[in-house]
Amino acid sequence: MLVFACSVETRQHQLISTIREQFGERIWDRVDVMTFEDIQAGRAPGYPYPDETLRPIDQGLFALRDEIER
């Protein structure tokens, strides 16, 4: 999974549009464009539908971190 992190939603939307124009819809099972706020909130990558072979569990990043630390 390749994740692009953007500081603001306007930049996120611009990057999503550019990627969609260049690569089409099939790219989204391998690429995500997230805002810093998404990442800080613990949203797991996978826009709009994650490739389940790349992400074995469906949890937020912080929940996963907490589980690993236990």
mmJSON file of the N, C-alpha and C atoms, coordinates in Angstrom:
{"data_MODEL":{"atom_site":{
"group_PDB":["ATOM","ATOM","ATOM","ATOM","ATOM","ATOM","ATOM","ATOM","ATOM","ATOM","ATOM","ATOM","ATOM","ATOM","ATOM","ATOM","ATOM","ATOM","ATOM","ATOM","ATOM","ATOM","ATOM","ATOM","ATOM","ATOM","ATOM","ATOM","ATOM","ATOM","ATOM","ATOM","ATOM","ATOM","ATOM","ATOM","ATOM","ATOM","ATOM","ATOM","ATOM","ATOM","ATOM","ATOM","ATOM","ATOM","ATOM","ATOM","ATOM","ATOM","ATOM","ATOM","ATOM","ATOM","ATOM","ATOM","ATOM","ATOM","ATOM","ATOM","ATOM","ATOM","ATOM","ATOM","ATOM","ATOM","ATOM","ATOM","ATOM","ATOM","ATOM","ATOM","ATOM","ATOM","ATOM","ATOM","ATOM","ATOM","ATOM","ATOM","ATOM","ATOM","ATOM","ATOM","ATOM","ATOM","ATOM","ATOM","ATOM","ATOM","ATOM","ATOM","ATOM","ATOM","ATOM","ATOM","ATOM","ATOM","ATOM","ATOM","ATOM","ATOM","ATOM","ATOM","ATOM","ATOM","ATOM","ATOM","ATOM","ATOM","ATOM","ATOM","ATOM","ATOM","ATOM","ATOM","ATOM","ATOM","ATOM","ATOM","ATOM","ATOM","ATOM","ATOM","ATOM","ATOM","ATOM","ATOM","ATOM","ATOM","ATOM","ATOM","ATOM","ATOM","ATOM","ATOM","ATOM","ATOM","ATOM","ATOM","ATOM","ATOM","ATOM","ATOM","ATOM","ATOM","ATOM","ATOM","ATOM","ATOM","ATOM","ATOM","ATOM","ATOM","ATOM","ATOM","ATOM","ATOM","ATOM","ATOM","ATOM","ATOM","ATOM","ATOM","ATOM","ATOM","ATOM","ATOM","ATOM","ATOM","ATOM","ATOM","ATOM","ATOM","ATOM","ATOM","ATOM","ATOM","ATOM","ATOM","ATOM","ATOM","ATOM","ATOM","ATOM","ATOM","ATOM","ATOM","ATOM","ATOM","ATOM","ATOM","ATOM","ATOM","ATOM","ATOM","ATOM","ATOM","ATOM","ATOM","ATOM","ATOM","ATOM","ATOM","ATOM","ATOM","ATOM","ATOM","ATOM","ATOM"],
"id":[1,2,3,4,5,6,7,8,9,10,11,12,13,14,15,16,17,18,19,20,21,22,23,24,25,26,27,28,29,30,31,32,33,34,35,36,37,38,39,40,41,42,43,44,45,46,47,48,49,50,51,52,53,54,55,56,57,58,59,60,61,62,63,64,65,66,67,68,69,70,71,72,73,74,75,76,77,78,79,80,81,82,83,84,85,86,87,88,89,90,91,92,93,94,95,96,97,98,99,100,101,102,103,104,105,106,107,108,109,110,111,112,113,114,115,116,117,118,119,120,121,122,123,124,125,126,127,128,129,130,131,132,133,134,135,136,137,138,139,140,141,142,143,144,145,146,147,148,149,150,151,152,153,154,155,156,157,158,159,160,161,162,163,164,165,166,167,168,169,170,171,172,173,174,175,176,177,178,179,180,181,182,183,184,185,186,187,188,189,190,191,192,193,194,195,196,197,198,199,200,201,202,203,204,205,206,207,208,209,210],
"type_symbol":["N","C","C","N","C","C","N","C","C","N","C","C","N","C","C","N","C","C","N","C","C","N","C","C","N","C","C","N","C","C","N","C","C","N","C","C","N","C","C","N","C","C","N","C","C","N","C","C","N","C","C","N","C","C","N","C","C","N","C","C","N","C","C","N","C","C","N","C","C","N","C","C","N","C","C","N","C","C","N","C","C","N","C","C","N","C","C","N","C","C","N","C","C","N","C","C","N","C","C","N","C","C","N","C","C","N","C","C","N","C","C","N","C","C","N","C","C","N","C","C","N","C","C","N","C","C","N","C","C","N","C","C","N","C","C","N","C","C","N","C","C","N","C","C","N","C","C","N","C","C","N","C","C","N","C","C","N","C","C","N","C","C","N","C","C","N","C","C","N","C","C","N","C","C","N","C","C","N","C","C","N","C","C","N","C","C","N","C","C","N","C","C","N","C","C","N","C","C","N","C","C","N","C","C","N","C","C","N","C","C"],
"label_atom_id":["N","CA","C","N","CA","C","N","CA","C","N","CA","C","N","CA","C","N","CA","C","N","CA","C","N","CA","C","N","CA","C","N","CA","C","N","CA","C","N","CA","C","N","CA","C","N","CA","C","N","CA","C","N","CA","C","N","CA","C","N","CA","C","N","CA","C","N","CA","C","N","CA","C","N","CA","C","N","CA","C","N","CA","C","N","CA","C","N","CA","C","N","CA","C","N","CA","C","N","CA","C","N","CA","C","N","CA","C","N","CA","C","N","CA","C","N","CA","C","N","CA","C","N","CA","C","N","CA","C","N","CA","C","N","CA","C","N","CA","C","N","CA","C","N","CA","C","N","CA","C","N","CA","C","N","CA","C","N","CA","C","N","CA","C","N","CA","C","N","CA","C","N","CA","C","N","CA","C","N","CA","C","N","CA","C","N","CA","C","N","CA","C","N","CA","C","N","CA","C","N","CA","C","N","CA","C","N","CA","C","N","CA","C","N","CA","C","N","CA","C","N","CA","C","N","CA","C","N","CA","C","N","CA","C","N","CA","C","N","CA","C","N","CA","C"],
"label_alt_id":[null,null,null,null,null,null,null,null,null,null,null,null,null,null,null,null,null,null,null,null,null,null,null,null,null,null,null,null,null,null,null,null,null,null,null,null,null,null,null,null,null,null,null,null,null,null,null,null,null,null,null,null,null,null,null,null,null,null,null,null,null,null,null,null,null,null,null,null,null,null,null,null,null,null,null,null,null,null,null,null,null,null,null,null,null,null,null,null,null,null,null,null,null,null,null,null,null,null,null,null,null,null,null,null,null,null,null,null,null,null,null,null,null,null,null,null,null,null,null,null,null,null,null,null,null,null,null,null,null,null,null,null,null,null,null,null,null,null,null,null,null,null,null,null,null,null,null,null,null,null,null,null,null,null,null,null,null,null,null,null,null,null,null,null,null,null,null,null,null,null,null,null,null,null,null,null,null,null,null,null,null,null,null,null,null,null,null,null,null,null,null,null,null,null,null,null,null,null,null,null,null,null,null,null,null,null,null,null,null,null],
"label_comp_id":["MET","MET","MET","LEU","LEU","LEU","VAL","VAL","VAL","PHE","PHE","PHE","ALA","ALA","ALA","CYS","CYS","CYS","SER","SER","SER","VAL","VAL","VAL","GLU","GLU","GLU","THR","THR","THR","ARG","ARG","ARG","GLN","GLN","GLN","HIS","HIS","HIS","GLN","GLN","GLN","LEU","LEU","LEU","ILE","ILE","ILE","SER","SER","SER","THR","THR","THR","ILE","ILE","ILE","ARG","ARG","ARG","GLU","GLU","GLU","GLN","GLN","GLN","PHE","PHE","PHE","GLY","GLY","GLY","GLU","GLU","GLU","ARG","ARG","ARG","ILE","ILE","ILE","TRP","TRP","TRP","ASP","ASP","ASP","ARG","ARG","ARG","VAL","VAL","VAL","ASP","ASP","ASP","VAL","VAL","VAL","MET","MET","MET","THR","THR","THR","PHE","PHE","PHE","GLU","GLU","GLU","ASP","ASP","ASP","ILE","ILE","ILE","GLN","GLN","GLN","ALA","ALA","ALA","GLY","GLY","GLY","ARG","ARG","ARG","ALA","ALA","ALA","PRO","PRO","PRO","GLY","GLY","GLY","TYR","TYR","TYR","PRO","PRO","PRO","TYR","TYR","TYR","PRO","PRO","PRO","ASP","ASP","ASP","GLU","GLU","GLU","THR","THR","THR","LEU","LEU","LEU","ARG","ARG","ARG","PRO","PRO","PRO","ILE","ILE","ILE","ASP","ASP","ASP","GLN","GLN","GLN","GLY","GLY","GLY","LEU","LEU","LEU","PHE","PHE","PHE","ALA","ALA","ALA","LEU","LEU","LEU","ARG","ARG","ARG","ASP","ASP","ASP","GLU","GLU","GLU","ILE","ILE","ILE","GLU","GLU","GLU","ARG","ARG","ARG"],
"label_asym_id":["A","A","A","A","A","A","A","A","A","A","A","A","A","A","A","A","A","A","A","A","A","A","A","A","A","A","A","A","A","A","A","A","A","A","A","A","A","A","A","A","A","A","A","A","A","A","A","A","A","A","A","A","A","A","A","A","A","A","A","A","A","A","A","A","A","A","A","A","A","A","A","A","A","A","A","A","A","A","A","A","A","A","A","A","A","A","A","A","A","A","A","A","A","A","A","A","A","A","A","A","A","A","A","A","A","A","A","A","A","A","A","A","A","A","A","A","A","A","A","A","A","A","A","A","A","A","A","A","A","A","A","A","A","A","A","A","A","A","A","A","A","A","A","A","A","A","A","A","A","A","A","A","A","A","A","A","A","A","A","A","A","A","A","A","A","A","A","A","A","A","A","A","A","A","A","A","A","A","A","A","A","A","A","A","A","A","A","A","A","A","A","A","A","A","A","A","A","A","A","A","A","A","A","A","A","A","A","A","A","A"],
"label_entity_id":["1","1","1","1","1","1","1","1","1","1","1","1","1","1","1","1","1","1","1","1","1","1","1","1","1","1","1","1","1","1","1","1","1","1","1","1","1","1","1","1","1","1","1","1","1","1","1","1","1","1","1","1","1","1","1","1","1","1","1","1","1","1","1","1","1","1","1","1","1","1","1","1","1","1","1","1","1","1","1","1","1","1","1","1","1","1","1","1","1","1","1","1","1","1","1","1","1","1","1","1","1","1","1","1","1","1","1","1","1","1","1","1","1","1","1","1","1","1","1","1","1","1","1","1","1","1","1","1","1","1","1","1","1","1","1","1","1","1","1","1","1","1","1","1","1","1","1","1","1","1","1","1","1","1","1","1","1","1","1","1","1","1","1","1","1","1","1","1","1","1","1","1","1","1","1","1","1","1","1","1","1","1","1","1","1","1","1","1","1","1","1","1","1","1","1","1","1","1","1","1","1","1","1","1","1","1","1","1","1","1"],
"label_seq_id":[1,1,1,2,2,2,3,3,3,4,4,4,5,5,5,6,6,6,7,7,7,8,8,8,9,9,9,10,10,10,11,11,11,12,12,12,13,13,13,14,14,14,15,15,15,16,16,16,17,17,17,18,18,18,19,19,19,20,20,20,21,21,21,22,22,22,23,23,23,24,24,24,25,25,25,26,26,26,27,27,27,28,28,28,29,29,29,30,30,30,31,31,31,32,32,32,33,33,33,34,34,34,35,35,35,36,36,36,37,37,37,38,38,38,39,39,39,40,40,40,41,41,41,42,42,42,43,43,43,44,44,44,45,45,45,46,46,46,47,47,47,48,48,48,49,49,49,50,50,50,51,51,51,52,52,52,53,53,53,54,54,54,55,55,55,56,56,56,57,57,57,58,58,58,59,59,59,60,60,60,61,61,61,62,62,62,63,63,63,64,64,64,65,65,65,66,66,66,67,67,67,68,68,68,69,69,69,70,70,70],
"pdbx_PDB_ins_code":[null,null,null,null,null,null,null,null,null,null,null,null,null,null,null,null,null,null,null,null,null,null,null,null,null,null,null,null,null,null,null,null,null,null,null,null,null,null,null,null,null,null,null,null,null,null,null,null,null,null,null,null,null,null,null,null,null,null,null,null,null,null,null,null,null,null,null,null,null,null,null,null,null,null,null,null,null,null,null,null,null,null,null,null,null,null,null,null,null,null,null,null,null,null,null,null,null,null,null,null,null,null,null,null,null,null,null,null,null,null,null,null,null,null,null,null,null,null,null,null,null,null,null,null,null,null,null,null,null,null,null,null,null,null,null,null,null,null,null,null,null,null,null,null,null,null,null,null,null,null,null,null,null,null,null,null,null,null,null,null,null,null,null,null,null,null,null,null,null,null,null,null,null,null,null,null,null,null,null,null,null,null,null,null,null,null,null,null,null,null,null,null,null,null,null,null,null,null,null,null,null,null,null,null,null,null,null,null,null,null],
"Cartn_x":[0.849,0.0,0.891,0.671,1.383,0.453,0.916,0.097,0.731,-0.065,0.339,-0.331,0.421,-0.119,-0.142,-1.291,-1.481,-1.875,-1.414,-1.703,-3.136,-3.76,-5.125,-5.968,-7.286,-8.196,-8.17,-7.962,-7.935,-6.794,-5.66,-4.521,-4.824,-5.474,-5.861,-6.74,-7.741,-8.65,-7.928,-6.985,-6.199,-5.381,-4.747,-3.905,-4.746,-5.892,-6.789,-7.2,-7.553,-7.963,-6.837,-5.646,-4.494,-4.197,-4.202,-3.932,-5.017,-6.265,-7.387,-7.245,-6.87,-6.708,-5.57,-4.486,-3.314,-3.425,-4.086,-4.045,-5.405,-6.489,-7.819,-8.234,-9.352,-9.935,-9.269,-8.621,-8.049,-6.88,-6.333,-5.173,-5.522,-6.805,-7.184,-7.094,-6.907,-6.705,-5.253,-4.396,-2.974,-2.469,-3.278,-2.849,-3.925,-3.51,-4.443,-3.857,-4.726,-4.332,-5.067,-4.313,-4.892,-4.436,-5.247,-4.812,-4.063,-3.306,-2.631,-3.649,-4.806,-5.87,-6.365,-6.51,-6.899,-5.887,-4.626,-3.558,-3.537,-3.643,-3.639,-4.851,-5.972,-7.181,-7.09,-6.068,-5.876,-6.611,-7.091,-7.766,-6.766,-7.133,-6.251,-6.309,-5.177,-5.162,-6.054,-6.521,-7.325,-8.48,-8.265,-9.287,-9.719,-10.953,-12.058,-12.21,-11.619,-11.737,-10.347,-9.961,-8.609,-8.436,-7.261,-6.9,-6.629,-7.486,-7.387,-6.11,-5.46,-4.2,-3.072,-3.262,-2.245,-2.479,-3.707,-4.056,-4.818,-4.137,-4.772,-5.873,-5.929,-6.993,-7.617,-8.842,-9.562,-9.663,-8.559,-8.502,-7.821,-8.067,-7.343,-5.9,-5.028,-3.604,-3.329,-4.047,-3.79,-4.277,-5.401,-5.883,-4.886,-4.349,-3.343,-2.087,-1.639,-0.455,-0.674,-1.827,-2.136,-2.135,-2.674,-2.706,-1.306,-0.443,0.931,1.693,1.443,2.175,1.773,0.613,0.174,0.942],
"Cartn_y":[-1.172,0.0,1.23,2.089,3.361,4.439,5.201,6.236,7.595,8.492,9.883,10.655,11.44,12.231,13.701,14.333,15.738,16.52,17.748,18.556,19.072,19.25,19.784,18.997,19.049,18.308,18.796,20.087,20.58,19.936,19.8,19.134,17.655,17.033,15.626,15.43,16.283,16.162,16.387,17.327,17.565,16.335,15.745,14.572,13.373,13.182,12.092,12.262,13.464,13.731,13.442,13.878,13.648,12.158,11.433,9.989,9.273,9.638,9.014,9.247,10.463,10.772,9.954,9.777,9.095,7.572,7.027,5.572,4.895,5.641,5.044,4.584,3.907,3.506,2.284,1.458,0.21,0.451,1.639,1.946,2.006,2.245,2.527,1.333,0.127,-0.996,-1.076,-0.222,-0.208,1.156,2.19,3.558,4.237,5.077,5.898,7.294,8.284,9.669,10.11,10.339,10.655,12.037,12.664,13.913,13.574,14.521,14.316,14.024,14.676,14.465,13.017,12.438,11.02,10.124,10.403,9.579,9.714,10.935,11.153,10.52,10.439,9.82,8.3,7.756,6.315,5.586,6.315,5.635,4.782,3.561,2.655,2.984,2.872,3.148,2.181,2.614,1.788,2.578,3.393,4.275,3.826,3.666,3.561,2.154,1.164,-0.224,-0.812,-1.139,-1.673,-3.059,-3.332,-4.667,-5.487,-6.424,-7.163,-7.994,-8.294,-9.029,-8.132,-6.817,-5.885,-5.458,-5.606,-5.193,-6.344,-7.178,-8.405,-8.189,-7.042,-6.785,-5.439,-5.27,-4.026,-3.238,-2.587,-1.789,-0.474,0.505,1.76,1.554,2.446,2.319,2.352,3.201,3.288,2.047,1.482,0.239,-0.885,-0.927,-1.934,-1.743,-0.509,-0.218,-0.667,-0.345,-0.738,-2.242,-2.948,-4.403,-4.99,-4.414,-4.898,-4.658,-3.529,-3.189,-4.069,-4.709,-5.58,-6.835],
"Cartn_z":[0.0,0.0,0.0,-0.951,-1.031,-0.495,0.488,1.099,0.84,0.283,0.134,1.259,1.989,3.099,2.701,2.913,2.561,3.809,3.864,5.049,5.079,3.917,3.867,2.859,3.041,2.169,0.726,0.511,-0.873,-1.648,-1.012,-1.671,-1.876,-0.911,-1.03,-2.271,-2.446,-3.581,-4.908,-4.931,-6.148,-6.511,-5.509,-5.759,-6.177,-5.546,-5.941,-7.403,-7.791,-9.161,-10.149,-9.829,-10.703,-10.848,-9.745,-9.779,-10.576,-10.36,-11.081,-12.587,-12.993,-14.415,-15.034,-14.297,-14.834,-14.814,-13.774,-13.566,-13.543,-13.512,-13.491,-12.096,-12.041,-10.753,-10.131,-10.92,-10.391,-9.438,-9.446,-8.606,-7.126,-6.804,-5.419,-4.489,-4.999,-4.087,-3.619,-4.176,-3.815,-3.346,-3.494,-3.183,-2.344,-1.418,-0.655,-0.519,-0.529,-0.311,0.949,1.997,3.295,3.745,4.58,5.198,6.484,6.974,8.252,9.346,9.246,10.23,10.201,8.998,8.873,9.577,9.332,9.905,11.419,11.911,13.355,14.02,13.305,13.853,13.861,13.179,13.178,12.071,11.051,9.938,9.183,8.929,8.192,6.704,5.997,4.555,3.785,2.642,1.761,1.203,0.187,-0.343,-1.712,-2.017,-1.069,-0.519,-1.207,-0.754,-0.595,0.613,0.815,0.209,-0.269,-0.724,0.527,0.829,2.091,2.187,1.053,1.131,1.629,1.537,2.001,3.444,3.91,5.266,5.911,6.68,7.177,8.196,8.837,9.806,9.526,9.936,9.678,10.974,11.35,12.56,12.244,13.094,12.98,13.401,12.998,13.302,14.801,15.538,16.973,17.693,17.269,17.87,17.611,16.416,16.09,16.918,17.072,17.883,19.328,19.873,21.244,21.411,20.406,20.453,20.416,19.586,19.458,20.757,21.41,22.632,23.825,23.742,24.847,24.936],
"occupancy":[1.0,1.0,1.0,1.0,1.0,1.0,1.0,1.0,1.0,1.0,1.0,1.0,1.0,1.0,1.0,1.0,1.0,1.0,1.0,1.0,1.0,1.0,1.0,1.0,1.0,1.0,1.0,1.0,1.0,1.0,1.0,1.0,1.0,1.0,1.0,1.0,1.0,1.0,1.0,1.0,1.0,1.0,1.0,1.0,1.0,1.0,1.0,1.0,1.0,1.0,1.0,1.0,1.0,1.0,1.0,1.0,1.0,1.0,1.0,1.0,1.0,1.0,1.0,1.0,1.0,1.0,1.0,1.0,1.0,1.0,1.0,1.0,1.0,1.0,1.0,1.0,1.0,1.0,1.0,1.0,1.0,1.0,1.0,1.0,1.0,1.0,1.0,1.0,1.0,1.0,1.0,1.0,1.0,1.0,1.0,1.0,1.0,1.0,1.0,1.0,1.0,1.0,1.0,1.0,1.0,1.0,1.0,1.0,1.0,1.0,1.0,1.0,1.0,1.0,1.0,1.0,1.0,1.0,1.0,1.0,1.0,1.0,1.0,1.0,1.0,1.0,1.0,1.0,1.0,1.0,1.0,1.0,1.0,1.0,1.0,1.0,1.0,1.0,1.0,1.0,1.0,1.0,1.0,1.0,1.0,1.0,1.0,1.0,1.0,1.0,1.0,1.0,1.0,1.0,1.0,1.0,1.0,1.0,1.0,1.0,1.0,1.0,1.0,1.0,1.0,1.0,1.0,1.0,1.0,1.0,1.0,1.0,1.0,1.0,1.0,1.0,1.0,1.0,1.0,1.0,1.0,1.0,1.0,1.0,1.0,1.0,1.0,1.0,1.0,1.0,1.0,1.0,1.0,1.0,1.0,1.0,1.0,1.0,1.0,1.0,1.0,1.0,1.0,1.0,1.0,1.0,1.0,1.0,1.0,1.0],
"B_iso_or_equiv":[0.0,0.0,0.0,0.0,0.0,0.0,0.0,0.0,0.0,0.0,0.0,0.0,0.0,0.0,0.0,0.0,0.0,0.0,0.0,0.0,0.0,0.0,0.0,0.0,0.0,0.0,0.0,0.0,0.0,0.0,0.0,0.0,0.0,0.0,0.0,0.0,0.0,0.0,0.0,0.0,0.0,0.0,0.0,0.0,0.0,0.0,0.0,0.0,0.0,0.0,0.0,0.0,0.0,0.0,0.0,0.0,0.0,0.0,0.0,0.0,0.0,0.0,0.0,0.0,0.0,0.0,0.0,0.0,0.0,0.0,0.0,0.0,0.0,0.0,0.0,0.0,0.0,0.0,0.0,0.0,0.0,0.0,0.0,0.0,0.0,0.0,0.0,0.0,0.0,0.0,0.0,0.0,0.0,0.0,0.0,0.0,0.0,0.0,0.0,0.0,0.0,0.0,0.0,0.0,0.0,0.0,0.0,0.0,0.0,0.0,0.0,0.0,0.0,0.0,0.0,0.0,0.0,0.0,0.0,0.0,0.0,0.0,0.0,0.0,0.0,0.0,0.0,0.0,0.0,0.0,0.0,0.0,0.0,0.0,0.0,0.0,0.0,0.0,0.0,0.0,0.0,0.0,0.0,0.0,0.0,0.0,0.0,0.0,0.0,0.0,0.0,0.0,0.0,0.0,0.0,0.0,0.0,0.0,0.0,0.0,0.0,0.0,0.0,0.0,0.0,0.0,0.0,0.0,0.0,0.0,0.0,0.0,0.0,0.0,0.0,0.0,0.0,0.0,0.0,0.0,0.0,0.0,0.0,0.0,0.0,0.0,0.0,0.0,0.0,0.0,0.0,0.0,0.0,0.0,0.0,0.0,0.0,0.0,0.0,0.0,0.0,0.0,0.0,0.0,0.0,0.0,0.0,0.0,0.0,0.0],
"pdbx_formal_charge":[null,null,null,null,null,null,null,null,null,null,null,null,null,null,null,null,null,null,null,null,null,null,null,null,null,null,null,null,null,null,null,null,null,null,null,null,null,null,null,null,null,null,null,null,null,null,null,null,null,null,null,null,null,null,null,null,null,null,null,null,null,null,null,null,null,null,null,null,null,null,null,null,null,null,null,null,null,null,null,null,null,null,null,null,null,null,null,null,null,null,null,null,null,null,null,null,null,null,null,null,null,null,null,null,null,null,null,null,null,null,null,null,null,null,null,null,null,null,null,null,null,null,null,null,null,null,null,null,null,null,null,null,null,null,null,null,null,null,null,null,null,null,null,null,null,null,null,null,null,null,null,null,null,null,null,null,null,null,null,null,null,null,null,null,null,null,null,null,null,null,null,null,null,null,null,null,null,null,null,null,null,null,null,null,null,null,null,null,null,null,null,null,null,null,null,null,null,null,null,null,null,null,null,null,null,null,null,null,null,null],
"auth_seq_id":[1,1,1,2,2,2,3,3,3,4,4,4,5,5,5,6,6,6,7,7,7,8,8,8,9,9,9,10,10,10,11,11,11,12,12,12,13,13,13,14,14,14,15,15,15,16,16,16,17,17,17,18,18,18,19,19,19,20,20,20,21,21,21,22,22,22,23,23,23,24,24,24,25,25,25,26,26,26,27,27,27,28,28,28,29,29,29,30,30,30,31,31,31,32,32,32,33,33,33,34,34,34,35,35,35,36,36,36,37,37,37,38,38,38,39,39,39,40,40,40,41,41,41,42,42,42,43,43,43,44,44,44,45,45,45,46,46,46,47,47,47,48,48,48,49,49,49,50,50,50,51,51,51,52,52,52,53,53,53,54,54,54,55,55,55,56,56,56,57,57,57,58,58,58,59,59,59,60,60,60,61,61,61,62,62,62,63,63,63,64,64,64,65,65,65,66,66,66,67,67,67,68,68,68,69,69,69,70,70,70],
"auth_comp_id":["MET","MET","MET","LEU","LEU","LEU","VAL","VAL","VAL","PHE","PHE","PHE","ALA","ALA","ALA","CYS","CYS","CYS","SER","SER","SER","VAL","VAL","VAL","GLU","GLU","GLU","THR","THR","THR","ARG","ARG","ARG","GLN","GLN","GLN","HIS","HIS","HIS","GLN","GLN","GLN","LEU","LEU","LEU","ILE","ILE","ILE","SER","SER","SER","THR","THR","THR","ILE","ILE","ILE","ARG","ARG","ARG","GLU","GLU","GLU","GLN","GLN","GLN","PHE","PHE","PHE","GLY","GLY","GLY","GLU","GLU","GLU","ARG","ARG","ARG","ILE","ILE","ILE","TRP","TRP","TRP","ASP","ASP","ASP","ARG","ARG","ARG","VAL","VAL","VAL","ASP","ASP","ASP","VAL","VAL","VAL","MET","MET","MET","THR","THR","THR","PHE","PHE","PHE","GLU","GLU","GLU","ASP","ASP","ASP","ILE","ILE","ILE","GLN","GLN","GLN","ALA","ALA","ALA","GLY","GLY","GLY","ARG","ARG","ARG","ALA","ALA","ALA","PRO","PRO","PRO","GLY","GLY","GLY","TYR","TYR","TYR","PRO","PRO","PRO","TYR","TYR","TYR","PRO","PRO","PRO","ASP","ASP","ASP","GLU","GLU","GLU","THR","THR","THR","LEU","LEU","LEU","ARG","ARG","ARG","PRO","PRO","PRO","ILE","ILE","ILE","ASP","ASP","ASP","GLN","GLN","GLN","GLY","GLY","GLY","LEU","LEU","LEU","PHE","PHE","PHE","ALA","ALA","ALA","LEU","LEU","LEU","ARG","ARG","ARG","ASP","ASP","ASP","GLU","GLU","GLU","ILE","ILE","ILE","GLU","GLU","GLU","ARG","ARG","ARG"],
"auth_asym_id":["A","A","A","A","A","A","A","A","A","A","A","A","A","A","A","A","A","A","A","A","A","A","A","A","A","A","A","A","A","A","A","A","A","A","A","A","A","A","A","A","A","A","A","A","A","A","A","A","A","A","A","A","A","A","A","A","A","A","A","A","A","A","A","A","A","A","A","A","A","A","A","A","A","A","A","A","A","A","A","A","A","A","A","A","A","A","A","A","A","A","A","A","A","A","A","A","A","A","A","A","A","A","A","A","A","A","A","A","A","A","A","A","A","A","A","A","A","A","A","A","A","A","A","A","A","A","A","A","A","A","A","A","A","A","A","A","A","A","A","A","A","A","A","A","A","A","A","A","A","A","A","A","A","A","A","A","A","A","A","A","A","A","A","A","A","A","A","A","A","A","A","A","A","A","A","A","A","A","A","A","A","A","A","A","A","A","A","A","A","A","A","A","A","A","A","A","A","A","A","A","A","A","A","A","A","A","A","A","A","A"],
"auth_atom_id":["N","CA","C","N","CA","C","N","CA","C","N","CA","C","N","CA","C","N","CA","C","N","CA","C","N","CA","C","N","CA","C","N","CA","C","N","CA","C","N","CA","C","N","CA","C","N","CA","C","N","CA","C","N","CA","C","N","CA","C","N","CA","C","N","CA","C","N","CA","C","N","CA","C","N","CA","C","N","CA","C","N","CA","C","N","CA","C","N","CA","C","N","CA","C","N","CA","C","N","CA","C","N","CA","C","N","CA","C","N","CA","C","N","CA","C","N","CA","C","N","CA","C","N","CA","C","N","CA","C","N","CA","C","N","CA","C","N","CA","C","N","CA","C","N","CA","C","N","CA","C","N","CA","C","N","CA","C","N","CA","C","N","CA","C","N","CA","C","N","CA","C","N","CA","C","N","CA","C","N","CA","C","N","CA","C","N","CA","C","N","CA","C","N","CA","C","N","CA","C","N","CA","C","N","CA","C","N","CA","C","N","CA","C","N","CA","C","N","CA","C","N","CA","C","N","CA","C","N","CA","C","N","CA","C","N","CA","C","N","CA","C","N","CA","C"],
"pdbx_PDB_model_num":[1,1,1,1,1,1,1,1,1,1,1,1,1,1,1,1,1,1,1,1,1,1,1,1,1,1,1,1,1,1,1,1,1,1,1,1,1,1,1,1,1,1,1,1,1,1,1,1,1,1,1,1,1,1,1,1,1,1,1,1,1,1,1,1,1,1,1,1,1,1,1,1,1,1,1,1,1,1,1,1,1,1,1,1,1,1,1,1,1,1,1,1,1,1,1,1,1,1,1,1,1,1,1,1,1,1,1,1,1,1,1,1,1,1,1,1,1,1,1,1,1,1,1,1,1,1,1,1,1,1,1,1,1,1,1,1,1,1,1,1,1,1,1,1,1,1,1,1,1,1,1,1,1,1,1,1,1,1,1,1,1,1,1,1,1,1,1,1,1,1,1,1,1,1,1,1,1,1,1,1,1,1,1,1,1,1,1,1,1,1,1,1,1,1,1,1,1,1,1,1,1,1,1,1,1,1,1,1,1,1]
}}}
